[in-house]
C-alpha cells in the first residue's frame, strides 16, 4: 500500500511525462493535456491507499490517463480538426528523425479515428504489446490488431504522399 | 516501409515532459485538496491527538473505577472480618459467663450444709 506524501511526489515525478504525453499525443492540445494530467494525479492522490505497489500505480495511471483522454475528446468534441484527406501536404525531407516529419506524423496520428488513435499512441509511445493495449482499452485483442493495421495502412499512404515516394 | 513508418512513429510519439512547474502545481493542488478535506471533517476527526486523548481519558477513567472497586472490596472484607471477631468475642464472653456460673454454684451449696 502506498501512503506517504514522499511516495506520491516520487510517483508524480516518475510518471508525469507518460501521463502528459498520452493525453497530448491523443488530443494534440497542450493545455487540455496538462489539465487531464493534473486531474489524473489528483485522482491518484485520493486513491493512494488502494494501490498496492509502484508498478500497480504505473498501470493505473496509464489506464486512467487513457480513458480520461478519450472522455475529454468525446466531451469537447475534439474530433480531428483536420481530416487525413484535408490535411495540407508538407514538403519534408526523407531523412530519419526529421523534426518536420515527426510533426507531420503527429498531425496524421491526430487525424485518425478515436480508438485507432489511442491504439497507435499506446503502441508507439508506450511500446505496449497488443494484449496490453487490449487490457488498457478493455477491447478484444483482435479489435486492437485490426485497428492498428488499418491505422498503419492509412498512415503509410499519407506518408508516401508526403515523402513523394522517397520512403 | 512499415519498418520506417513504425520507426518514425516511435520518434514522433516519444514521451514529452509536461510544461515547467507541472510537478509543483500538482503537489500544491494535492495539498489544497487534503486541506479542504480536513476542513470538511468534524472537529474531533481533524487531528489524531483528539482520538488519542479520548483513549487516554477512557483508560484513566477505567483505572480509577477499578481502583475504587478494589478499595470497596478491601473495606468490605475488613468489615466482615471485624464482624466475625465481634461475634467470636460475644460467643467467648457468653461461654465465660456460663463457666463462671458453674464454678460459683458448689460454693453456694457448701454454705447451705
Interface residues (C-beta under 8 A of the other chain):
Chain A: X8 X9 X12 X13 X16 X17 X18 X20 X21 X24 X25 X30 X33 X34 X37 X38 X41 X42 X45 X46 X96 X97 X101 X102 X103 X105 X106 X109 X120 X121 X124 X125 X127 X152 X155 X156 X159 X160 X167
Chain B: X1 X2 X4 X5 X6 X7 X8 X9 X10 X11 X12 X13 X14 X15 X16 X17 X18 X19 X22 X23 X25 X26 X27 X29 X30 X33 X34
